[in-house]
Amino acid sequence: MTVEILEWLYAVALLGASAPLVIYPLTLVLLSNLFRKTHAIGDALPTVTLVISAFNEANVIEAKLDNALSLDYPRELLEVMVISDSSDDATDEKVRLYADRGVKLYRQTVRGGKSRALTAFVPRATGTILVFSDANSMYESNAIRRLVRHFSDSTIGYVVGHQRFYRQDGSAVADSEGLYWDLEVRLKEWESSLSSVVGGDGAIYAIRAPLFKALEDSDINDFLNPLQIVARGYRGVFDREAFCYEHSARSFAGEFRRKSRIVNRSLQAVLKVPQVLNPFRVGWFAYQLFTHKVLRWFMPYFLMALLLTSVALTIVQPFWLYTITSFGFAFLFLAALLRAFPATSELRFVYLAYFFLLGNAAALLGTWRLLRGQRVVVWAPER
């Protein structure tokens, strides 16, 4: 392989690896200020169905239902629906205890995954707005009011709330995910100002009921459905003030499984709605989706190419940029390896390096499985 080809491959790999991390945030903040979109916000209170998905959530479902029934929203306008994916613990029995308070339980008799359960039972919802939530997501009392105020504008098809993570345990997982999520929240704000926020959030997001479409078992509803809504000409916005709270994954291993599953299913969603990558149809949203999500999912391939080409070029044609890149990888791997030693495992730069490599390894596994035709349908909650 000639030096010229190595240099070309290095440049492509560097661009692909840096685009989601550096180029995208910088261009997004600039574009969102130059081409800021606004929409009307009203105070109308539509009928709402809170859709709570559950599989073996006996340890949190009572707290979730108490939280739902205490929300600051007119009770006669709020329907609470729990969809159980054939839970085999005490989840369903505990939900039935709330029947006299209007909570409806829909049980999928044979476990088929969240998407199959939603497809089967969401059509029974009576609300004009659907709010989707996980069983372990606890809402601020005014969260639904804040979500639905955006639907006063007819151009808004979905609204994503602000998921926060409890950090009282001080764990490395919580801190790593918290720092990552802080950046994601800023990106959501800028995306919402420029065009539409990319994707929903299974913990807290709302859509107009007629915009819900039937799902295949391997679909990821909170990513596919927003893409379908954008393709139909609606916008999706982020509301930073519509809060819910969750605990982070208990371990890095749990976070790895969760991220791998999300990447696998989200990439499937993009392949199902390819028109959202057409800037002539959806404008800036195509750039947002491709750079923020698609390129990030394939970042591990760019990183591997960048590592190999930088080392090769450092050997055959020494240059400061190639040398810095090679040493950067060496530092990253060394920091991650220190995670194995108790004396250094809790150092922030160590577990952040580990979290970065773990996320890319999860993306590698998720994309590789999809390329091999493997799809995720059912799983156990990690949090």
C-alpha positions in Angstrom: 0.0 0.0 0.0 1.5 3.4 -1.0 2.0 6.3 1.3 -0.5 8.3 -0.7 -3.3 5.7 -0.1 -2.4 5.6 3.6 -2.7 9.3 3.9 -6.0 9.3 2.1 -7.4 6.6 4.4 -6.1 8.5 7.4 -7.8 11.7 6.4 -11.1 9.9 5.8 -10.9 8.0 9.1 -10.0 11.2 10.9 -13.0 13.0 9.4 -15.4 10.1 10.1 -14.2 9.8 13.7 -14.2 13.5 14.5 -17.5 14.4 12.8 -19.9 13.2 15.5 -17.7 14.3 18.4 -16.3 17.7 17.3 -17.6 18.9 13.9 -21.3 18.2 14.6 -21.6 20.1 17.9 -19.7 23.1 16.5 -21.8 23.3 13.3 -25.0 22.6 15.2 -24.7 25.4 17.6 -23.8 27.8 14.7 -26.7 26.6 12.5 -29.2 26.6 15.3 -28.5 30.2 15.9 -28.5 31.2 12.3 -31.7 29.3 11.3 -33.6 29.1 14.5 -37.2 27.9 14.3 -39.9 28.8 16.7 -43.4 27.4 17.2 -46.5 28.3 19.1 -46.9 27.2 22.7 -50.4 27.1 24.2 -52.1 26.2 27.4 -54.8 23.8 26.1 -55.2 20.5 28.0 -55.9 17.7 25.6 -56.9 14.2 26.6 -53.7 12.2 27.3 -52.9 8.5 27.6 -49.8 7.7 29.6 -48.5 4.4 28.2 -46.3 2.5 30.6 -44.3 -0.4 29.2 -43.4 -3.1 31.7 -41.6 -6.4 32.0 -40.9 -7.8 35.4 -41.1 -4.4 37.1 -42.6 -5.5 40.4 -40.0 -3.6 42.4 -40.9 -0.2 40.9 -44.4 -0.4 39.4 -46.2 0.8 42.5 -44.0 3.8 42.8 -44.5 4.5 39.1 -48.3 4.3 39.4 -48.3 6.5 42.5 -46.2 8.9 40.6 -48.5 8.8 37.6 -51.7 9.3 39.6 -50.2 12.3 41.5 -49.2 14.3 38.3 -50.5 17.8 38.0 -52.9 17.0 35.2 -56.7 16.9 35.3 -57.6 13.3 36.3 -60.5 13.1 33.9 -58.2 14.0 31.0 -55.5 11.5 31.9 -55.7 7.8 31.1 -53.1 5.5 32.7 -52.3 2.3 30.7 -49.8 -0.4 31.7 -48.8 -2.8 29.0 -47.2 -5.9 30.4 -45.0 -8.0 28.1 -46.0 -11.3 29.8 -44.4 -10.4 33.1 -43.8 -13.5 35.3 -43.2 -11.7 38.6 -45.8 -9.8 40.7 -46.0 -6.8 38.2 -49.5 -7.6 36.9 -50.9 -8.4 40.3 -49.7 -5.0 41.7 -51.1 -3.1 38.7 -54.5 -4.7 39.3 -54.6 -3.2 42.8 -54.9 0.2 41.1 -57.9 -0.8 38.9 -60.3 1.1 41.1 -58.3 4.2 40.6 -58.7 4.0 36.8 -55.4 2.3 35.9 -55.8 -0.1 33.0 -53.7 -3.3 32.6 -53.1 -4.9 29.2 -51.2 -8.1 29.3 -49.5 -9.8 26.4 -50.0 -13.4 27.1 -46.9 -14.7 25.2 -43.8 -12.6 25.5 -43.1 -11.0 22.2 -41.2 -7.8 23.1 -42.1 -4.2 23.7 -42.9 -3.3 20.1 -45.4 -6.1 19.6 -47.1 -5.2 22.9 -47.4 -1.6 21.9 -48.8 -2.5 18.5 -51.4 -4.7 20.1 -52.7 -2.3 22.8 -51.9 1.3 22.0 -54.8 1.4 19.5 -57.1 1.0 22.6 -55.8 4.3 24.1 -58.5 7.0 24.3 -56.2 10.1 24.5 -55.5 12.4 21.6 -51.9 12.6 22.9 -49.9 9.5 23.8 -47.1 9.9 26.3 -44.7 6.9 26.4 -42.9 6.0 29.6 -40.8 3.3 31.2 -41.8 1.7 34.5 -38.8 3.1 36.3 -39.1 6.7 35.0 -40.5 9.0 37.6 -42.0 12.2 36.3 -42.0 15.7 37.8 -45.5 16.7 38.6 -45.9 19.2 35.7 -44.1 17.0 33.1 -47.1 16.1 31.1 -48.4 19.7 31.1 -45.0 20.8 29.7 -45.1 18.1 27.0 -48.6 18.8 25.7 -48.2 22.6 25.5 -46.2 22.2 22.3 -49.1 20.5 20.5 -51.0 23.8 20.2 -48.8 24.2 17.1 -50.2 22.0 14.3 -46.7 21.5 12.9 -45.5 19.6 16.0 -45.8 15.9 15.8 -43.8 14.7 18.8 -42.2 16.2 21.9 -39.3 14.7 23.8 -38.8 15.3 27.6 -35.7 15.7 29.6 -34.5 12.4 31.2 -32.2 12.9 34.2 -30.2 10.3 36.1 -30.0 9.9 39.8 -26.4 10.4 40.9 -26.6 9.8 44.6 -24.6 6.6 44.4 -21.5 8.3 43.0 -20.7 5.3 40.8 -18.4 5.5 37.8 -21.3 4.3 35.6 -23.6 7.0 36.8 -20.9 9.7 36.4 -19.8 8.5 32.9 -23.4 8.3 31.6 -24.3 11.6 33.3 -21.5 13.5 31.6 -22.3 11.9 28.2 -26.0 12.7 28.8 -25.3 16.4 29.6 -23.8 16.8 26.1 -26.7 14.9 24.6 -29.2 17.3 26.2 -27.4 20.3 24.7 -27.5 18.6 21.3 -31.2 18.0 21.6 -31.8 21.6 22.4 -29.8 22.8 19.3 -31.4 20.1 17.1 -34.9 21.2 18.2 -34.1 24.9 17.4 -32.7 24.1 13.9 -35.2 21.4 12.7 -36.3 18.4 14.9 -34.8 16.6 17.8 -33.4 13.3 16.5 -35.3 10.4 18.0 -37.5 10.1 21.0 -36.8 8.8 24.5 -38.7 5.7 25.8 -38.7 7.3 29.3 -40.6 10.4 28.3 -41.9 11.4 24.9 -45.3 12.3 23.5 -46.8 12.1 20.0 -50.2 12.8 18.4 -52.2 9.6 18.7 -53.0 9.4 15.0 -49.3 9.4 14.2 -48.6 6.1 15.9 -48.0 3.3 13.4 -47.9 -0.5 13.9 -44.5 -1.9 14.7 -42.6 -5.0 13.8 -41.3 -7.0 16.7 -37.7 -5.8 16.2 -38.6 -2.1 15.8 -37.5 0.5 18.3 -40.6 2.6 18.8 -39.0 5.7 20.3 -36.6 6.1 17.3 -38.6 4.7 14.4 -41.9 6.5 15.1 -40.2 9.9 15.3 -38.5 9.3 12.0 -41.8 8.3 10.5 -43.4 11.5 11.9 -40.6 13.7 10.4 -41.0 11.9 7.0 -44.7 13.0 7.1 -43.8 16.6 7.4 -44.1 17.2 11.2 -41.5 18.6 13.6 -40.3 17.1 16.8 -39.1 19.3 19.7 -37.2 18.9 22.9 -38.6 20.4 26.2 -35.8 20.7 28.7 -38.3 21.5 31.5 -40.3 18.3 31.2 -38.4 16.2 33.6 -38.3 12.6 34.5 -35.7 10.7 36.6 -34.1 7.3 36.3 -31.2 5.4 37.8 -28.3 4.6 35.5 -27.4 1.0 34.6 -26.0 -0.9 37.5 -22.8 -1.8 35.7 -20.7 -1.1 32.7 -21.6 -4.5 31.4 -25.3 -3.6 31.6 -24.6 -0.3 29.8 -22.8 -2.2 27.1 -25.7 -4.6 26.5 -28.2 -1.6 26.4 -26.1 0.5 24.0 -25.5 -2.5 21.7 -29.2 -3.3 21.5 -30.1 0.4 20.9 -27.6 0.7 18.0 -28.8 -2.5 16.4 -32.5 -1.5 16.5 -32.0 2.2 15.7 -30.0 1.5 12.5 -32.8 -0.8 11.5 -35.2 2.2 11.9 -33.1 4.4 9.6 -33.1 1.7 6.9 -36.9 1.5 7.1 -37.4 5.3 6.6 -34.5 6.2 4.2 -36.3 9.4 3.1 -35.2 11.1 6.4 -31.7 11.1 5.0 -32.8 13.2 2.0 -32.1 16.9 2.7 -34.4 17.9 -0.1 -37.3 16.3 1.8 -36.5 16.9 5.4 -34.0 19.8 5.3 -31.4 20.0 8.1 -32.8 17.0 9.8 -31.0 14.8 7.3 -27.6 16.2 8.3 -28.5 15.9 12.0 -29.5 12.2 11.7 -26.6 11.2 9.5 -23.9 13.0 11.6 -25.3 12.6 15.1 -26.5 9.1 14.8 -25.4 7.1 11.7 -21.7 8.3 11.7 -21.5 7.8 15.5 -22.8 4.2 15.2 -20.0 3.5 12.6 -17.4 5.4 14.6 -15.6 2.3 15.8 -14.8 1.4 12.2 -13.3 4.8 11.6 -11.4 4.6 14.9 -9.9 1.3 13.9 -8.9 2.6 10.5 -7.4 5.7 12.2 -5.4 3.7 14.6 -3.9 1.4 11.9 -3.1 4.2 9.4 -1.6 6.5 12.1 0.7 3.8 13.3 1.7 2.8 9.8 2.3 6.4 8.7 4.3 7.1 11.9 6.6 4.3 10.9 7.0 5.0 7.2 6.6 8.8 7.1 6.9 10.4 10.5 4.8 13.5 10.9 3.6 15.3 14.1 -0.1 14.7 13.4 0.4 11.0 12.9 2.5 10.7 15.9 0.1 12.6 18.1 -2.8 10.4 16.9 -0.8 7.2 17.7 0.1 8.4 21.2 -3.5 9.5 21.7 -4.7 6.0 21.1 -1.9 4.6 23.4 -3.0 6.9 26.2 -6.7 6.0 25.7 -6.0 2.2 25.8 -3.7 2.6 28.8 -6.2 4.6 30.7 -8.9 2.1 30.0 -6.6 -0.8 31.1 -6.1 1.0 34.5 -9.8 0.3 35.1 -8.7 -3.3 36.0 -6.8 -2.1 39.0 -8.6 -1.1 42.2 -6.2 1.7 43.0 -6.9 3.5 39.7 -10.3 2.2 38.6 -12.2 5.2 40.2 -10.1 7.9 38.6 -12.3 10.0 36.4 -10.1 10.0 33.3 -9.8 6.2 33.7 -13.5 5.3 33.7 -14.3 8.0 31.1 -11.8 6.4 28.7 -13.2 3.0 29.6 -16.8 4.3 29.0 -15.8 5.8 25.6 -14.2 2.5 24.4 -17.1 0.5 25.8 -19.6 2.6 23.9 -17.7 2.1 20.7 -17.4 -1.6 21.3 -21.2 -1.7 21.8 -21.7 0.2 18.6 -19.4 -2.2 16.8 -21.3 -5.2 18.1 -24.7 -3.7 17.3 -23.9 -2.8 13.7 -22.0 -6.0 13.1 -25.0 -8.1 14.3 -27.3 -6.1 12.0 -25.0 -6.6 9.0 -25.2 -10.3 9.8 -29.0 -10.2 9.9 -29.3 -10.6 13.7 -32.1 -8.5 15.3 -33.0 -7.9 18.9 -36.7 -8.4 19.9 -36.8 -9.1 23.6 -34.5 -8.3 26.5 -34.4 -7.7 30.3 -34.3 -4.2 31.7 -30.8 -3.1 32.6 -31.7 -0.3 35.0 
